[in-house]
Amino acid sequence: MNHEKALQAVEQLMIKTVESDVEVLQDASRHILAAGGKRMRPRMTLLAYEAVGGVAMDTALPVAAAVELVHTATLVHDDINDHGVMRRGRQTINAIWGRTFALLTGDFLFTKVYTLMAPYGDLNIIFAEMTAALVEGETLQAAAAKAGKLDRETYARIIAKKTASLFAGAAKLGAMLGKATPQQVEALYQYGFNLGLAFQIVDDILDLIADSEKLGKTAGIDLTQGKGFATAMATNGNSVHGSVAVAEAQEEDPAAAFKRKLLQGNYIEEGWQQARQLAAFAKMQLEILPPSAARDELARLTEAAVERDY
Amino acid sequence: MNHEKALQAVEQLMIKTVESDVEVLQDASRHILAAGGKRMRPRMTLLAYEAVGGVAMDTALPVAAAVELVHTATLVHDDINDHGVMRRGRQTINAIWGRTFALLTGDFLFTKVYTLMAPYGDLNIIFAEMTAALVEGETLQAAAAKAGKLDRETYARIIAKKTASLFAGAAKLGAMLGKATPQQVEALYQYGFNLGLAFQIVDDILDLIADSEKLGKTAGIDLTQGKGFATAMATNGNSVHGSVAVAEAQEEDPAAAFKRKLLQGNYIEEGWQQARQLAAFAKMQLEILPPSAARDELARLTEAAVERDY
């Protein structure tokens, strides 16, 4: 089974997994799944599996699907907390079905993840820890946003937990399933972790500089909510609301003023630099693997993660 | 290890499981855990394990803790959707920390459940299915409340999914862990299922007739939200809002008017009857088990579930 075919099988498996005789759960789940997405995480699971010599691709499909579904569950809950109305070019579940059903759909996706993972024994320990880290990262982010302060160290901790842990877990799970050596498992974990950090920094920069249409989601939310890389870089622990207050005194739109300040500084360029460096470090980890098409594709992902405009 | 000691060990395990360096998650989780509760579900897991001859109680503790934690996760999310401010005699997480952190705390508890269950192999399939049913039941309930209609059949379906499936699963998991015969597993499943139905009917009646202080949570929410046994019995699919409209025309408080209507009918008594019958059926299932203190305690639970005023 080649890589693209395997990814299609993952899509089908996800659609099947969210079957329910409770219509709204099935409809809402399929609504967000059908919107697609980059599918970075399941790609990494499948490619890591192949790259370490795994040959029974069927055994990796449920794990790849579980990884993407748990990510999807958190997106659904994020959109409640952020009042997001657009996601992957579609209306959010929140916007269409309302908050109660969005919350329950997220819960439903969380439970279905574990239906998929049930047969995988000890891999569930890794999976559960990675998911707990993800929720912890989201919580740290919400706490920083509420406090109206975000320093660079906290930002690093947030993206390590909320994004890098899942990327790292996705690659590690694929490697373990493929019976990788301990060194390969560790290398693929580091690959995923660094790629996850890079990916999130780029996401946060794009939230600031790209338009909503291209992103497929409402742009600029991070900034107004005191989140994201640029916010951390530019304020480094000082109150976001403070910067905004100055703008208000000058009768300028506060968000626009803050954005102008960020764009004037060197912060965006600094962010790209960091992301590229992390991606390069991720790529380096692949040297331990034997040459293969899957390894090449993993290398390509490190470039795709940072050289993108949506 | 006797039963009460095992239950204390479950409490300690739950407290330990929600450890996190993200303070708000740990604080909020421990806030609701420390409030206690009847702990019906973990009791059933432990007692079922013992009643079928299980001797290594330590192996049943994480499963009992997981069952109670998944129940707790849904309570936390319920309180968001219902705007509940009191739970188990304490302020809800929602009321203290706000909606965003309540949502994330519920998610955190869901993920921690699977950390506990990770070592239990195929039991995870049962666990995941039971949890999915639980979320489906909550969703059916929200859909009926939104439509302002609740017929008896839908009510039965809701409580089967949202309560009975978890009670049934709790007992079944204990039985399977204790290496029960297939007949014993089935009997304990039926025991839990029927006891769960009875328990929920009584809960719904108490929501209507008891006061908030005794219940430890805000009473009467179900009625105003078009939920619960009495609502289903009295309206049987007709619009709750219709009954309320009549009251409004008569310049009477709508909820009070509807409550008066319910209390005048035979609905409450009918509910008690049904609950007692279901509890008796649950008790009957225990006959397949050899006599033991655990079996006696399981029998006592069937009485405690229906003969209570909070």
HADDOCK unambig.tbl for C-alpha pairs under 7 A between the chains (distance, minus, plus):
assign (segid A and resid 22 and name CA) (segid B and resid 136 and name CA) 6.27 0.50 0.50
assign (segid A and resid 22 and name CA) (segid B and resid 140 and name CA) 6.81 0.50 0.50
assign (segid A and resid 81 and name CA) (segid B and resid 100 and name CA) 5.66 0.50 0.50
assign (segid A and resid 100 and name CA) (segid B and resid 81 and name CA) 5.67 0.50 0.50
assign (segid A and resid 101 and name CA) (segid B and resid 139 and name CA) 6.95 0.50 0.50
assign (segid A and resid 104 and name CA) (segid B and resid 135 and name CA) 6.55 0.50 0.50
assign (segid A and resid 104 and name CA) (segid B and resid 139 and name CA) 6.50 0.50 0.50
assign (segid A and resid 107 and name CA) (segid B and resid 135 and name CA) 6.83 0.50 0.50
assign (segid A and resid 108 and name CA) (segid B and resid 132 and name CA) 6.02 0.50 0.50
assign (segid A and resid 108 and name CA) (segid B and resid 135 and name CA) 5.97 0.50 0.50
assign (segid A and resid 111 and name CA) (segid B and resid 128 and name CA) 5.84 0.50 0.50
assign (segid A and resid 111 and name CA) (segid B and resid 131 and name CA) 6.22 0.50 0.50
assign (segid A and resid 111 and name CA) (segid B and resid 132 and name CA) 5.56 0.50 0.50
assign (segid A and resid 112 and name CA) (segid B and resid 128 and name CA) 6.90 0.50 0.50
assign (segid A and resid 112 and name CA) (segid B and resid 132 and name CA) 6.75 0.50 0.50
assign (segid A and resid 114 and name CA) (segid B and resid 128 and name CA) 5.78 0.50 0.50
assign (segid A and resid 115 and name CA) (segid B and resid 125 and name CA) 5.76 0.50 0.50
assign (segid A and resid 115 and name CA) (segid B and resid 128 and name CA) 5.23 0.50 0.50
assign (segid A and resid 115 and name CA) (segid B and resid 129 and name CA) 6.83 0.50 0.50
assign (segid A and resid 118 and name CA) (segid B and resid 121 and name CA) 6.67 0.50 0.50
assign (segid A and resid 118 and name CA) (segid B and resid 122 and name CA) 6.39 0.50 0.50
assign (segid A and resid 118 and name CA) (segid B and resid 124 and name CA) 5.09 0.50 0.50
assign (segid A and resid 118 and name CA) (segid B and resid 125 and name CA) 5.38 0.50 0.50
assign (segid A and resid 119 and name CA) (segid B and resid 121 and name CA) 6.55 0.50 0.50
assign (segid A and resid 119 and name CA) (segid B and resid 122 and name CA) 6.35 0.50 0.50
assign (segid A and resid 121 and name CA) (segid B and resid 118 and name CA) 6.69 0.50 0.50
assign (segid A and resid 121 and name CA) (segid B and resid 119 and name CA) 6.56 0.50 0.50
assign (segid A and resid 121 and name CA) (segid B and resid 121 and name CA) 5.25 0.50 0.50
assign (segid A and resid 122 and name CA) (segid B and resid 118 and name CA) 6.40 0.50 0.50
assign (segid A and resid 122 and name CA) (segid B and resid 119 and name CA) 6.35 0.50 0.50
assign (segid A and resid 124 and name CA) (segid B and resid 118 and name CA) 5.09 0.50 0.50
assign (segid A and resid 125 and name CA) (segid B and resid 115 and name CA) 5.76 0.50 0.50
assign (segid A and resid 125 and name CA) (segid B and resid 118 and name CA) 5.39 0.50 0.50
assign (segid A and resid 128 and name CA) (segid B and resid 111 and name CA) 5.86 0.50 0.50
assign (segid A and resid 128 and name CA) (segid B and resid 112 and name CA) 6.92 0.50 0.50
assign (segid A and resid 128 and name CA) (segid B and resid 114 and name CA) 5.79 0.50 0.50
assign (segid A and resid 128 and name CA) (segid B and resid 115 and name CA) 5.23 0.50 0.50
assign (segid A and resid 129 and name CA) (segid B and resid 115 and name CA) 6.83 0.50 0.50
assign (segid A and resid 131 and name CA) (segid B and resid 111 and name CA) 6.24 0.50 0.50
assign (segid A and resid 132 and name CA) (segid B and resid 108 and name CA) 6.04 0.50 0.50
assign (segid A and resid 132 and name CA) (segid B and resid 111 and name CA) 5.57 0.50 0.50
assign (segid A and resid 132 and name CA) (segid B and resid 112 and name CA) 6.76 0.50 0.50
assign (segid A and resid 135 and name CA) (segid B and resid 104 and name CA) 6.55 0.50 0.50
assign (segid A and resid 135 and name CA) (segid B and resid 107 and name CA) 6.83 0.50 0.50
assign (segid A and resid 135 and name CA) (segid B and resid 108 and name CA) 5.97 0.50 0.50
assign (segid A and resid 136 and name CA) (segid B and resid 22 and name CA) 6.28 0.50 0.50
assign (segid A and resid 139 and name CA) (segid B and resid 101 and name CA) 6.96 0.50 0.50
assign (segid A and resid 139 and name CA) (segid B and resid 104 and name CA) 6.50 0.50 0.50
assign (segid A and resid 140 and name CA) (segid B and resid 22 and name CA) 6.82 0.50 0.50
